[in-house]
Amino acid sequence: MIKVDLSYANLPEDLESYKDEVAKIHETIHNGTGAGNDFLGWRDLPTNYDKDEVARMKAKAESLSKEIDVLLVCGIGGSYLGARAAIEALNGLFPTNKVQMVYIGNTFSSTYLAQVKEYVKDKEFGINVISKSGTTTETSVSFRIFKELLEETKGKEVAARRIVATTDAHKGALKTLADNEGYEEYVVPDDVGGRFSVLTAVGLFPIAMAGIDIEEMLAGARAAQNDYNNPDLDTNDAYRYAVARHILGKKYPVEMFVTYEAQLRNFAEWWKQLFGESEGKEGKGVLPHSGVFSTDLHSLGQFIQEGSKVEFETVLRVVKPQLDLTVPSDPDNLDNLNYLAGKTVDYVNKKACEGTLGAHANVGGVPNIVIDLDELTAYSFGYMVYFFEIACALSVYMLGVNPFNQPGVEVYKKRMFHLLGKPGYEEL
């Protein structure tokens, strides 16, 4: 399903020299003895997920899809990035499924929210509000606005049927509201952090609403859980990737995640949160950056090739595209492209990737880790999510920090609340 190619990585150290360290950290992860061990629920999630909740999500998605044309996915960070990554990766950027996904609750941009409000006011829409506490500011502001709109245009009874809350199982503002209003409720597990939550109800319900088989996705993750449950660097490609990026991270402060598929742009956004929020602590970690090639080669390619050597690249290649086209012949050949006539666009894309790898790694001196994914399906997406999650856990533990907390994000919130005049934040 996934293969890691280090032939372009130009590693200055041998992976085998990390064999003993990897074995120890593997035991730490699987025995739950490391920092943040109360947030390891993602580790066994593909096996231990709530079967009844998944069945309820599938049933609700089927019934609600018959009633609405737009679902507002209301969440921020891990509360929406994983779902959006999956939906766009599998359904593409011009999907044919009935329910359109619109993402709110992730910004204070007044123009964006006003335009979404104008767009949905005369449509049949529902809301999936996702927040463990129910007090996340960006999400709560958006939810207030669109809950009010839905109740005003459709009435409270219809609104209650069309609002789905994914929140804490027992407490919190959103849990209380959902109980009072009779919303369908799904659980944000206590032992799974937001950036690891795509295979929980946080991601699975909107993914189901997009017509994607969530049980197939969980089955793929389950296969990855089985494949990567060993410390052997010769066979565990997730650990090979983690160790390779650890070695390169000693010299290069930036890792650029590269894909050649436009529909994976938001998968890169999910990846950036996963690694950035997990390892960016105590003055450690590499900065996660991303690009979609060949598009971004026309803006960043010059810097990567000949600029300051601050980054290494991790290239995700999809071996078999979901769809393909053939380049036609043109009798006039004014663009001199007839040498490509009869070839597929994916063939051209693969050659662009191959040429870029050679240019960046062999000429530009930029190390490249290559990750090959067989194809994009619900099954392979679930597999890939688990691959990066287990790789992230190992990679961050190798730095000696807690992979599962994010204390730094509270700093800006406290200052923002102070400036907004929130009670309790009168002084910094």
C-alpha positions in Angstrom: 0.0 0.0 0.0 2.8 2.4 0.9 6.5 2.2 0.0 9.3 4.6 1.2 12.1 5.2 -1.2 15.2 6.8 0.3 17.4 6.7 -2.8 17.1 10.5 -3.2 17.5 11.3 0.5 21.3 11.4 0.6 21.2 10.5 4.3 24.4 11.3 6.1 23.7 8.5 8.7 22.7 4.9 8.4 19.2 4.1 9.5 20.4 0.9 11.2 22.3 2.9 13.7 18.9 3.9 15.2 17.7 0.3 15.5 17.9 0.1 19.3 16.5 3.6 19.8 13.5 2.8 17.6 12.9 -0.5 19.4 12.8 1.3 22.7 10.4 4.0 21.5 8.2 1.4 19.8 7.7 -0.3 23.2 7.1 3.1 24.8 4.3 3.8 22.2 2.7 0.4 22.5 3.1 0.1 26.3 1.8 3.6 26.9 4.8 4.6 29.1 5.8 7.8 27.4 4.9 11.5 27.8 1.3 12.2 26.8 0.3 8.5 27.2 -3.3 9.5 28.1 -3.7 10.6 24.4 -2.8 7.3 22.7 -6.4 6.3 21.8 -5.6 6.7 18.1 -3.1 3.9 18.3 -5.7 1.1 18.7 -8.7 3.1 17.2 -8.9 1.1 14.0 -9.5 -2.0 16.0 -11.4 -0.6 19.0 -13.6 2.0 17.4 -17.3 2.3 18.6 -19.1 0.0 16.1 -22.5 1.2 17.2 -21.6 4.9 16.8 -20.3 4.2 13.2 -23.6 2.5 12.4 -25.5 5.5 13.7 -23.3 7.9 11.7 -23.9 5.9 8.5 -27.7 5.9 9.2 -27.8 9.6 9.9 -25.7 10.4 6.9 -28.1 8.5 4.7 -31.2 10.2 6.0 -29.8 13.7 6.2 -28.3 13.5 2.7 -31.9 13.1 1.4 -32.9 16.4 3.1 -30.0 18.8 2.5 -27.9 20.0 -0.3 -25.1 21.7 1.7 -23.4 20.6 4.9 -21.6 23.3 6.9 -18.7 21.5 8.6 -18.1 23.8 11.6 -14.7 23.3 13.3 -11.1 24.4 13.3 -7.7 22.6 13.2 -8.1 18.9 13.8 -11.8 19.3 14.0 -12.1 19.8 10.2 -8.7 19.4 8.5 -8.8 15.6 8.5 -12.3 15.4 7.1 -11.6 18.0 4.4 -8.4 16.2 3.5 -10.2 12.9 3.1 -13.2 14.3 1.2 -11.1 16.3 -1.3 -8.6 13.5 -1.7 -11.3 10.9 -2.5 -14.0 12.9 -4.2 -11.8 15.4 -5.9 -12.2 19.2 -6.2 -15.3 18.9 -8.4 -17.2 16.2 -6.6 -20.4 14.5 -7.9 -21.9 13.5 -4.6 -25.1 15.2 -3.7 -24.2 17.0 -0.6 -21.8 19.9 -1.0 -19.3 20.5 1.9 -18.7 24.1 3.0 -16.2 24.7 5.8 -16.8 27.3 8.5 -15.7 27.8 12.1 -12.1 28.0 11.1 -11.7 31.7 10.6 -12.7 35.2 11.9 -12.8 36.5 8.3 -16.1 38.5 8.2 -16.1 38.6 4.4 -15.9 34.8 4.2 -18.6 34.2 6.7 -20.9 36.8 5.2 -20.5 35.3 1.7 -21.2 31.8 3.1 -24.3 33.1 4.8 -25.5 34.7 1.5 -24.7 31.5 -0.3 -26.7 29.1 1.9 -29.6 31.3 3.0 -31.9 30.0 0.3 -30.5 26.5 0.2 -31.3 23.3 2.1 -28.4 23.1 4.6 -27.4 21.4 7.7 -24.6 21.9 10.2 -22.1 19.5 11.8 -20.6 21.5 14.7 -17.4 19.9 16.0 -15.9 21.1 19.3 -15.0 19.1 22.4 -15.6 22.0 24.7 -18.2 23.9 22.7 -16.3 27.2 23.5 -13.7 27.2 20.7 -14.0 30.9 19.7 -13.8 30.6 15.9 -16.2 27.6 15.8 -18.6 29.1 18.4 -18.9 32.4 16.6 -19.7 30.7 13.3 -22.1 28.2 14.9 -24.1 31.0 16.5 -24.5 32.8 13.2 -25.5 29.7 11.2 -27.6 28.1 13.9 -29.6 31.4 14.0 -30.0 31.4 10.2 -31.1 27.8 10.1 -33.7 28.3 12.9 -35.0 31.5 11.3 -35.4 30.0 7.8 -36.5 26.5 8.7 -37.8 26.6 12.2 -36.4 25.1 15.4 -37.7 21.6 14.8 -36.1 21.2 11.4 -32.9 22.9 12.6 -32.7 20.4 15.5 -32.9 17.6 13.0 -30.3 19.1 10.7 -27.7 20.0 13.3 -25.3 17.3 14.4 -23.0 17.9 17.3 -19.6 16.1 17.7 -18.5 16.9 21.2 -17.5 15.6 24.7 -19.4 12.5 25.9 -20.3 14.0 29.3 -19.7 17.7 29.7 -19.2 21.1 28.1 -21.3 23.9 26.5 -22.0 22.1 23.2 -22.9 18.8 25.0 -25.4 20.8 27.2 -26.9 22.5 24.1 -27.2 19.3 22.1 -29.0 17.6 25.0 -31.4 20.5 25.4 -32.1 20.9 21.7 -32.2 17.1 20.8 -29.3 17.2 18.3 -27.8 14.0 17.1 -24.6 13.6 19.0 -21.3 11.9 18.4 -18.3 11.7 20.7 -14.9 13.3 20.6 -12.9 10.7 22.6 -11.0 11.8 25.7 -7.9 9.9 24.7 -7.5 11.2 21.1 -6.1 14.7 20.4 -7.6 16.8 17.6 -4.9 16.3 15.1 -5.1 12.5 15.5 -8.9 12.5 15.3 -9.8 12.0 11.6 -10.7 8.4 12.2 -13.1 9.3 15.0 -16.5 10.8 14.7 -14.8 14.1 14.3 -13.8 13.2 10.7 -16.0 10.2 10.0 -19.4 11.8 10.1 -18.7 14.5 7.5 -16.8 11.9 5.4 -19.8 9.7 5.5 -22.0 12.7 4.4 -19.7 13.0 1.4 -20.7 9.5 0.4 -17.4 7.8 1.3 -17.3 4.4 2.9 -16.1 5.0 6.4 -15.9 1.3 7.3 -13.5 0.8 4.4 -11.4 3.7 5.7 -11.2 2.1 9.1 -10.4 -1.2 7.5 -7.4 0.4 5.8 -6.2 2.0 9.0 -6.6 -1.4 10.7 -4.3 -3.0 8.0 -1.7 -0.3 8.7 -2.0 -0.8 12.5 -1.2 -4.4 11.9 1.6 -3.7 9.3 3.4 -1.1 11.5 3.1 -3.0 14.8 6.8 -3.9 14.8 10.1 -2.1 15.4 12.0 -3.6 12.4 13.5 -0.8 10.3 13.9 -3.1 7.4 10.2 -3.7 7.1 8.4 -0.8 8.9 8.2 1.9 6.3 6.5 4.3 8.7 9.5 4.1 11.0 11.9 4.4 8.1 10.3 7.7 7.2 10.3 8.9 10.8 14.0 8.1 11.2 15.0 9.6 7.8 13.2 12.8 8.6 14.8 12.8 12.1 18.3 12.5 10.5 17.6 15.2 7.9 16.0 17.5 10.6 19.4 17.8 12.3 20.6 19.8 9.4 17.5 21.2 7.7 15.0 23.3 9.7 12.2 22.9 7.1 10.4 19.9 5.7 8.4 20.5 2.5 5.6 18.0 1.9 5.1 17.7 -1.9 2.3 16.1 -3.8 1.6 16.1 -7.6 -2.1 15.7 -7.1 -4.2 18.9 -6.7 -6.8 17.1 -4.6 -4.2 16.4 -1.9 -3.5 20.1 -1.1 -5.6 19.8 2.1 -4.1 16.5 3.0 -0.9 18.5 3.2 -2.6 21.0 5.5 -3.6 18.1 7.8 0.0 16.8 7.7 1.3 20.2 8.6 -0.8 20.3 11.7 0.0 16.7 12.6 3.8 17.3 12.6 3.9 21.0 13.4 1.7 20.9 16.5 3.2 17.6 17.7 6.9 18.4 17.6 7.2 22.2 17.6 8.1 22.5 21.3 11.0 23.4 23.5 12.8 25.0 20.6 12.8 21.8 18.6 11.3 20.4 15.5 11.3 21.2 11.8 8.9 23.6 10.2 6.3 21.8 8.1 5.8 23.4 4.7 4.0 22.2 1.6 3.6 22.5 -2.1 1.6 21.1 -5.0 3.8 20.3 -8.0 4.2 21.0 -10.8 2.0 24.1 -10.0 4.2 25.4 -7.2 7.4 24.7 -9.1 6.6 27.9 -11.1 6.8 29.9 -7.9 9.0 28.0 -5.5 11.2 25.9 -7.9 13.9 28.5 -8.3 14.4 28.8 -4.5 14.4 25.1 -3.9 16.9 24.5 -6.7 19.4 27.3 -6.0 18.3 29.1 -2.9 19.6 28.7 0.7 19.6 25.0 1.7 17.1 25.2 4.6 14.8 22.3 3.6 14.4 18.7 2.6 11.4 17.4 0.7 9.0 14.6 1.4 7.3 13.6 -1.9 4.0 11.7 -1.8 3.4 10.0 -5.2 0.1 8.3 -6.1 1.0 5.4 -8.3 -2.4 4.9 -10.0 -4.5 8.0 -10.5 -8.2 7.9 -10.0 -8.8 9.4 -13.5 -6.7 10.0 -16.5 -6.8 11.8 -19.9 -4.8 11.3 -23.2 -3.0 14.2 -24.8 -4.6 14.7 -28.3 -2.8 15.2 -31.5 -3.1 18.6 -33.3 -2.5 18.8 -37.1 -1.0 22.3 -36.9 1.2 21.5 -33.8 1.7 25.2 -33.1 2.5 24.5 -29.5 5.0 21.7 -30.5 3.3 19.2 -28.2 2.7 16.4 -30.7 5.6 14.5 -29.2 3.2 14.0 -26.3 0.2 13.0 -28.4 -1.2 9.6 -27.3 0.5 9.8 -24.0 -1.6 10.1 -20.8 -1.5 13.2 -18.6 -0.5 11.1 -15.7 2.5 9.8 -17.7 3.5 13.5 -18.1 2.9 14.1 -14.4 5.1 11.1 -13.4 7.9 12.3 -15.7 7.7 15.8 -14.2 8.1 14.2 -10.8 11.0 12.1 -11.9 12.8 15.0 -13.5 12.2 17.2 -10.4 13.5 14.6 -8.1 16.7 14.4 -10.1 17.0 18.1 -10.4 16.4 18.9 -6.7 18.3 15.9 -5.1 21.1 15.3 -7.6 21.8 18.8 -8.9 20.4 21.1 -6.2 21.6 19.1 -3.2 18.1 19.0 -1.6 17.4 15.6 0.0 14.1 14.0 -1.0 12.2 11.3 0.8 9.7 9.6 -1.6 6.6 7.9 -0.4 4.6 5.9 -2.9 0.9 5.3 -2.3 -0.6 2.6 -4.6 -3.9 4.5 -5.2 -6.4 6.8 -3.6 -9.4 4.9 -2.1 -11.2 5.0 1.2 -9.1 2.0 2.3 -5.8 3.5 1.2 -6.6 6.8 2.8 -7.2 5.2 6.1 -4.0 3.3 5.7 -2.1 6.5 4.9 -3.5 8.4 7.9 -2.3 5.7 10.3 1.1 5.6 8.5 1.7 9.3 9.2 0.3 9.1 12.8 2.6 6.3 13.9 5.5 7.9 12.1 4.8 11.2 13.8 4.7 9.5 17.3 8.1 7.9 16.8 9.6 11.0 15.2 8.6 13.3 18.0 9.6 10.9 20.8 13.0 10.8 19.1 13.2 14.5 19.9 12.5 13.9 23.6 9.2 15.9 23.7 5.5 15.1 24.3 3.9 14.5 20.9 0.4 14.9 22.1 0.1 18.3 23.9 0.1 21.8 22.4 0.8 24.3 25.3 2.0 27.0 23.0 -1.3 27.6 21.3 -2.7 29.0 24.6 -0.4 32.1 24.4 -2.1 33.8 21.5 -5.6 32.9 22.9 -5.0 34.6 26.2 -3.8 37.8 24.5 -6.7 37.7 22.1 -9.2 37.2 24.9 -7.6 40.1 26.8 -8.0 42.4 23.9 -11.6 41.3 23.3 -12.5 42.0 26.9 -13.4 38.4 27.8 -14.2 38.2 31.5 -11.3 36.7 33.4 -8.7 38.0 31.0 -8.6 41.6 32.2 -4.9 41.2 33.0 -2.2 39.2 31.1 
